[in-house]
Amino acid sequence: MKRIFIAVVLCALILFSGSMLFANGSKEKAQRITAYTTLDEELAQKVFKAFTEETGIQVDWVRLSTGEAVARIEAEKANPQASIWFGGVGIGHIQAKQKGLTMQYDSPAAKNIPAQFRDKDHYWTGIYAGMLCFESNTNKLAKYNLKAPQSWADIVSPQYKGQVQMANPGSSGTAYNTLATLVQIFGEDKAFEMLKGLDANITQYTRSGSAPGKNAAIGETTIAIGYSHDGVKLVNEGYPLKITFPKEGTGYEVASISLIKNGPADELAAAKKLYDWGLGKTAAKIYATKFVVPFVDVPLAKGAVSIKNVNVINQNDVWAAENKTRLVEKWNQVINGEAKTVKKK
């Protein structure tokens, strides 16, 4: 009888331990999120580390450009591998919504964000704005006896032949923002004529929108087309860059957050927590360290440029998203930009 009692007790202990391991395993799995992010890598590390320290939820993240993120989420549509897309040009988030790749979520924290910078149907919410600019290496300008461009008309002129870099609009939201901006300012026919002139000045197209600015900072190119916050960050790090904005008006990104439709079910609750946290003041303070201007009111970094202080166009992001495939295909046909696109940047 004693042996039977001991056996029963051991079995009970084994079953209890197994159930606890299963429960702990489920809890552990629920406390991890897979995220795609288009934030700068250094900023992404800071953001997700702070979120984990505050909540205990681990974020496993992959850095992708805006175009790459939309393409990957679409390729995985039947079996999504991530729960949230954090950062990236708002046009890409609108495109993802139109393709049925993201889901509605009316975050209680969205009240922190002005209505014009969030989707009325609750598919995406903006976190900060960044304006397109020219980033010019002052040493290279002096070497070639050039002045920093002041307009779109300047940047496409022959004086800058072989002196400019930008990203490929097929992979980069920054570069597609440039393409869409030119079309909205000048009309499609003139814009593509200007893009031909710009192509004659381009040494290479990069995959990432931030790469040209980094290359200008180290003197690999004289001028880059990118976002102002990336340029201001490099200036504050001591690089010889001058930031100018095109006088005809410039486009801008609304970096945003979306939840991925049909993402891993056991991650959804935690992904919503990250979404909510990403719209709050703690996150905004971290964004501001990278010279962006968040929509939440927080102290700004030295040199940060607000959208309020720049001549921006009356940008139609819905139109830009609806026309992206057509305009990028036309760009490829007219410019043949893939021939100049570097594969690893």
N, C-alpha and C positions, 0 to 999 in steps of 0.2 A: 504493500500500500504506500509505504514511504517513497519507494522508487517511482511509483506512478505519480504521486504528488509532485516530486521534483521534476519529472518529465513534463508534467502539465505546466508548472511554473516556468520552466525553460522555454517551452513553446510560446507561452504568453509573452515572455520577455522578447523573444525573437520577433514575434508578430508586432509587438509594440515598437521595437526599434526600427523595424522595416517601415512601419507606417510613419514614424517620425522622420526617417530618412527621406521618404517620398514627399512628405509635407515640406521638409526643409528644402528638398530639391526643387519642388514647385515654387516655393517662395523665392528661392535664389533665382530661378529662371524668370520669374515675374519682375525681379528687380534689375533686369538688364534690358536695354533698348538698343536696337540697331538703327543708326541714323545715317542719312546721306547729308552732307553739309557742303555749302559753297562759300562758307566763311573762309577768310585767309587762315592757313593752317595754324599759325601762332594764336590767332584769336579763337579759333575753334578749340584748341587745347585749353585755353583759359576759361572759356564759357562752360565747356562740359565738365572740367575739373571742379569748378565752383558749384555747378548743379549737383554733382555727385557728393561733394562735401556737405552740402546743405540737406540733401534728401536721402543719401545712401543708395541712390539708383545709378548703376553703372551705365555709361553710354559707349557703345562700340561704334565708332564712326568711320566713314569713308569720305575723303574729300574729292568732290567732283565739280567741274565747271557747270554752269547753268545748263548748257546744251547737253552735256554728258549726263547730268542728273535726269533730265526729262527722258532722254533716250534709254537710260538704264531702267528707270521706273516703268517705262512703256514696255521694254523687252521682258520685264519680270511681271507684267500685269496678271498673268494667269497664276503666278505663285510669288507674290511680293516677298522680298527678303529684308525689307526695312519698314519701319513704322512711321518715320517722320523725315521730312526734308526741311532742313534748317538753314536759312540764308539762301542767297541766290537772287538774281534779278527778277523783279515782280512779273515781267512779261512771261518768263518761263513758268511761273506759278499759275498765271492765267491760262497759258497753253496746256499745262497739266490738268487744270480744271476742265477745259474744253474737251480734252481727250478722255475724260472720265477716270483719271489716274489718282485723284485725291478725293477726300471726303469732307463733308460739312462738319464743322465744329464751332459752336458759338461759345468761345472762351469767355469766362467771366472777366478775364484780364483785358479783353479787347477794348473795354471802355477807356483804357489808358491811351489808345491810339486814335488820332483824328480820323473821321469817317472816310475822307478821301484816300486814305492810305490803307484801307482794309476792304475786303470783298463784301458786298452787300448781302451775298448769299452764304457767307461764313466759310468759304473754302480756303482762304488764305488771309494772313494778317501781316502788315508791314512792321518792321522793327527800326529801320533807319533809312535815310535817303543819301545818295551820293551822286555827284554831278560829273558828267563827262568833261574832260579837260585835256590840255596838252602839257606833257611833262618834258621839259627841255634840259639837257645837260649843258650847263653854262660853259664848261671848259671846251666842250665840242663846238658850241656855238661860236666861241671866240676863235677856235682853230680854223673854222671854215668861214669866218667873217659873216655869220648869220645872226639874225634876230629871232627871238622866240615868236612863233606864230600867234597872231591875234584873232584869227578868223578861220572859218572853213575854207574860204577862198584862198587864204595864205597856204594852208597845209597841202592843198592839191596843186600848188604852183610849182613849176620846174626848178625853182631855186633850192627846193628841198629834195631833189633827186638823190635816191640812195641814202637818205638820212632818217627815215621814219619806220617805226614798227607799230603794228596793231595786231589784235588777235583775229582768228578766223570766225566769222559770224555764224558758221555752222556749229561750232563747238562752244563758243563763248557768248554769254549773255551780254557782256560789256560791248563786244564788237557788233552784235546784232542791234544793240541799243544805238550804236553809232550809225549803222545802216538805216535803221528806222527813223532816226533823228534827221538825217539828210533828206530822206524822202518826204518827211513831214514839213520840213522847212522849204525845200526847193522844188518839190514835185518829183515824180519818179524818173522822168526822162532826164532832167538836168542832174538829178542826184547820181544817176548811173554814169553820166558823162564825167562828173566830178570824181566818182569812184575809180574811173579809168585813169584819171590824172593822179589820183592818190596812189594807185597801184604802181605807177611808174616811179614813185618815191619810196615805195616799201621795199625793205631788204628781205624781210620775212614776216609771215603771219604765224603767231603762236597759237597754241591750243587754249591757254588760259588767259583771261583778260588782264590779270595783274602782272604777267610776265614781261610785257614790253616796258612798263615803268621800271621794273627791277633791272632790266637790261640797259635802260637809259641811265639809271643811277650809277652803274659801274662802267659806263662808257662804251658799251657794245653797240649802242645806237645813239643818235643825237636827240631824237624826239620820239616820244611815245604818246599814243592815244589811250587814255585810261580814265579811272575815276579819281577825283580829287583827293579823297581821304587816303588812298594808297600813296599818292604823290606826296602829300603833306607828311605822312609817316616817314617816308624816306628822307625828306628834307630835315625833319627833326632828328634823324639818325646821323645827320652830317653829310649826306650826299649832295653834290652840286647840282641841284635841280631847281628850275624855275617853273611855277605853275601858272598857266594862263587859260582863260576861258574864251571860247569863240564869241565874237561880238554879235553875230547874227542870232545868237541864242543857242542853248545847249540842252541835250537830253539828260535824263537822270534815271537811276535805278531806285526802286523801292525794295530793298532787301526784305524778304518775307519768310514766313513759316507755313508749311502745309502738313497735314496728316495724310499718309499714303493709304489709299483705299484698299481694304482687305489685307492690310498688313498683319503680321503675327498677332493673333487674338489675345495671347497672354501678355502682350506688351502694350496694348492699347491704353490701359489706365495710366501706366507710367509715362507713355508718350504724351498723353494729355497734360500730365503734370509738367513735363518739359516744355510743352507749348505754352502753358500758362506762365511758367517761370520766365520763359524767354521774352514775354511782353511786360515784365515787371521792372522795377527800379534797380534791383541788384544786377540783373543782366544788362540793363541800359548803361550802368556805370562801367561795366566791362567793355561794352561796345565802344564807349567814348574814349577809352584808353587807346584805341586804334584810330583816333582822329575822325571817326564818323560822328554824325549828329543824330542821336536817337530821337524818336518821336516822344519818348518820355523825358520830362525835364530833369536833366542831371548836369553837373559841372562838366564842361568840355575841355578837351586837351588843347594845349597851346597850338595855335595855327589852324584849328579846325574851322572849316568853312560851312556855314549854314546855307541851305537851299534858299532861304529868305534873302540872301545877299548876292545871289547870282541871277543873271538873266536866263531863265529856263523857258523852254517852249511850252505851249499848251499841249502837253504830251497825251496821246491817246493810246494807252497800253492795250486796251481791248482790240483796237484795230491792228496794232503791231503784232499781237499774238495770233490773230486770225490770219494775218498775211505772212507769217514767218516762213512757212514752208515754201511758199511761192517766191518770196523775195530772196531767200537763201539760194534756192535753185537758180534763180536768175543771176545772182551774184556769181555762182559757180560757173555758169555758162559764159557770162560776159567777162569776168575777171580771170577765171581758171585759177583761183587762189590756192587750190590744193597743191599746185606745183611749187608754191613758195611757202607752204605750211611746214614748219618744223614739227617733228613727230613727238618730241619728248618735253616740250615746254608749253 
